Amino acid sequence: MVADARADVEGLRPEEARRRLQENPNTLVIDVQDPGDLGTCGLIPGGINITLGMLPIRADHELPEALRSPELQDWSRPILVTCGVGGQAALGAHLLKRMGFQHVAFIDGGTTAWKAQGFEVVHPA
């Protein structure tokens, strides 16, 4: 499944993902890791955590508003999906693309690769 997702959605090196974030501050970063795993990798500044299991619910425009994430109401908003090393991120990005989001990519290597480039992360409390 991960291989199919990677073939369907654009994977970005951390440098390219960072450039896109700098060029368009409206770009949403979604980390699909379980909250307990965020402590290990950290969260890309400005990013939000929506687990892979909850992503289809939070992004579904047909569900009651109370169940949806307000950050995911614009189908055209650029979205970068990440996780620890990239597999879950590819699945999450693939899911969002299939749901109709127009500008979705994932960070290849996830937040681990992001940190390896010396880019900032924050550690949720």
C-alpha positions as a LaTeX table, in Angstrom:
\begin{tabular}{lrrr}
\hline
Residue & $x$ (\AA) & $y$ (\AA) & $z$ (\AA) \\
\hline
Met1 & 0.00 & 0.00 & 0.00 \\
Val2 & 2.82 & 2.40 & 0.82 \\
Ala3 & 4.44 & 1.77 & $-2.58$ \\
Asp4 & 1.13 & 2.53 & $-4.31$ \\
Ala5 & 0.73 & 5.71 & $-2.27$ \\
Arg6 & 4.28 & 6.83 & $-3.07$ \\
Ala7 & 3.61 & 6.27 & $-6.78$ \\
Asp8 & 0.41 & 8.35 & $-6.63$ \\
Val9 & 1.51 & 11.36 & $-4.58$ \\
Glu10 & 4.50 & 13.65 & $-4.85$ \\
Gly11 & 7.24 & 12.99 & $-2.32$ \\
Leu12 & 9.44 & 15.94 & $-1.43$ \\
Arg13 & 12.92 & 16.02 & 0.03 \\
Pro14 & 12.99 & 18.05 & 3.24 \\
Glu15 & 14.77 & 20.93 & 1.48 \\
Glu16 & 11.99 & 21.21 & $-1.11$ \\
Ala17 & 9.29 & 20.94 & 1.57 \\
Arg18 & 10.95 & 23.73 & 3.56 \\
Arg19 & 11.20 & 25.91 & 0.43 \\
Arg20 & 7.49 & 25.43 & $-0.24$ \\
Leu21 & 6.64 & 26.36 & 3.34 \\
Gln22 & 8.71 & 29.53 & 3.04 \\
Glu23 & 7.15 & 30.46 & $-0.30$ \\
Asn24 & 3.58 & 29.85 & 0.87 \\
Pro25 & 2.99 & 30.30 & 4.60 \\
Asn26 & $-0.61$ & 29.06 & 4.10 \\
Thr27 & 0.77 & 25.56 & 3.47 \\
Leu28 & $-0.53$ & 23.17 & 6.11 \\
Val29 & 1.77 & 20.56 & 7.61 \\
Ile30 & $-0.01$ & 17.52 & 9.01 \\
Asp31 & 1.91 & 14.98 & 11.07 \\
Val32 & $-0.01$ & 11.70 & 11.03 \\
Gln33 & 1.94 & 10.00 & 13.83 \\
Asp34 & 0.29 & 8.84 & 17.02 \\
Pro35 & 0.65 & 11.63 & 19.60 \\
Gly36 & 2.99 & 9.54 & 21.77 \\
Asp37 & 5.45 & 9.25 & 18.90 \\
Leu38 & 5.68 & 13.01 & 18.41 \\
Gly39 & 7.93 & 13.25 & 21.45 \\
Thr40 & 10.60 & 11.25 & 19.65 \\
Cys41 & 10.60 & 13.14 & 16.35 \\
Gly42 & 9.07 & 16.46 & 17.26 \\
Leu43 & 6.65 & 18.47 & 15.16 \\
Ile44 & 7.52 & 20.78 & 12.29 \\
Pro45 & 6.76 & 24.33 & 13.51 \\
Gly46 & 3.24 & 25.41 & 12.59 \\
Gly47 & 2.23 & 21.81 & 11.92 \\
Ile48 & $-0.73$ & 20.01 & 13.39 \\
Asn49 & $-1.08$ & 16.42 & 14.53 \\
Ile50 & $-3.94$ & 14.36 & 13.10 \\
Thr51 & $-3.34$ & 10.63 & 13.37 \\
Leu52 & $-3.56$ & 8.58 & 10.20 \\
Gly53 & $-6.62$ & 6.81 & 11.59 \\
Met54 & $-8.45$ & 10.09 & 12.25 \\
Leu55 & $-7.40$ & 11.85 & 9.04 \\
Pro56 & $-10.31$ & 10.63 & 6.89 \\
Ile57 & $-12.77$ & 11.80 & 9.53 \\
Arg58 & $-11.16$ & 15.19 & 10.12 \\
Ala59 & $-10.97$ & 15.82 & 6.35 \\
Asp60 & $-14.46$ & 14.60 & 5.38 \\
His61 & $-16.52$ & 17.61 & 4.31 \\
Glu62 & $-19.76$ & 15.63 & 4.57 \\
Leu63 & $-19.47$ & 14.90 & 8.28 \\
Pro64 & $-20.83$ & 17.27 & 10.95 \\
Glu65 & $-18.60$ & 20.29 & 11.42 \\
Ala66 & $-17.79$ & 19.31 & 15.01 \\
Leu67 & $-15.92$ & 16.23 & 13.72 \\
Arg68 & $-13.93$ & 18.04 & 11.03 \\
Ser69 & $-10.68$ & 19.98 & 11.33 \\
Pro70 & $-11.13$ & 23.63 & 10.38 \\
Glu71 & $-7.67$ & 23.61 & 8.75 \\
Leu72 & $-8.95$ & 21.07 & 6.19 \\
Gln73 & $-11.97$ & 22.94 & 4.87 \\
Asp74 & $-10.24$ & 24.34 & 1.77 \\
Trp75 & $-9.75$ & 21.68 & $-0.94$ \\
Ser76 & $-7.15$ & 23.89 & $-2.65$ \\
Arg77 & $-4.96$ & 24.63 & 0.38 \\
Pro78 & $-1.43$ & 23.24 & $-0.08$ \\
Ile79 & $-0.80$ & 20.37 & 2.32 \\
Leu80 & 2.42 & 18.59 & 3.29 \\
Val81 & 2.00 & 15.34 & 5.19 \\
Thr82 & 4.75 & 13.96 & 7.41 \\
Cys83 & 5.35 & 11.24 & 9.99 \\
Gly84 & 8.41 & 9.66 & 11.59 \\
Val85 & 10.08 & 8.27 & 8.46 \\
Gly86 & 7.63 & 8.78 & 5.58 \\
Gly87 & 5.52 & 5.63 & 5.16 \\
Gln88 & 2.46 & 6.83 & 7.04 \\
Ala89 & 2.91 & 10.27 & 5.45 \\
Ala90 & 2.65 & 8.77 & 1.96 \\
Leu91 & $-0.53$ & 6.93 & 2.96 \\
Gly92 & $-2.01$ & 10.09 & 4.47 \\
Ala93 & $-1.20$ & 12.20 & 1.43 \\
His94 & $-2.64$ & 9.53 & $-0.87$ \\
Leu95 & $-5.83$ & 9.46 & 1.20 \\
Leu96 & $-6.23$ & 13.25 & 1.06 \\
Lys97 & $-5.64$ & 13.27 & $-2.68$ \\
Arg98 & $-8.31$ & 10.59 & $-3.18$ \\
Met99 & $-10.70$ & 12.65 & $-1.05$ \\
Gly100 & $-10.31$ & 15.58 & $-3.44$ \\
Phe101 & $-7.57$ & 17.75 & $-1.97$ \\
Gln102 & $-5.76$ & 19.32 & $-4.90$ \\
His103 & $-2.25$ & 20.19 & $-3.69$ \\
Val104 & $-0.95$ & 17.38 & $-1.49$ \\
Ala105 & 2.57 & 16.03 & $-1.08$ \\
Phe106 & 4.45 & 14.13 & 1.60 \\
Ile107 & 7.88 & 14.66 & 3.08 \\
Asp108 & 10.04 & 11.75 & 1.99 \\
Gly109 & 11.87 & 10.45 & 5.05 \\
Gly110 & 9.41 & 12.24 & 7.33 \\
Thr111 & 10.34 & 14.39 & 10.26 \\
Thr112 & 13.45 & 12.26 & 10.84 \\
Ala113 & 14.84 & 13.41 & 7.47 \\
Trp114 & 13.69 & 16.98 & 8.22 \\
Lys115 & 15.69 & 16.99 & 11.47 \\
Ala116 & 18.70 & 15.37 & 9.77 \\
Gln117 & 18.92 & 18.47 & 7.57 \\
Gly118 & 19.16 & 20.61 & 10.70 \\
Phe119 & 15.65 & 22.05 & 10.31 \\
Glu120 & 13.74 & 23.09 & 13.40 \\
Val121 & 11.19 & 20.95 & 15.23 \\
Val122 & 9.18 & 21.64 & 18.35 \\
His123 & 8.38 & 19.11 & 21.02 \\
Pro124 & 4.76 & 19.16 & 22.18 \\
Ala125 & 4.22 & 19.27 & 25.92 \\
\hline
\end{tabular}
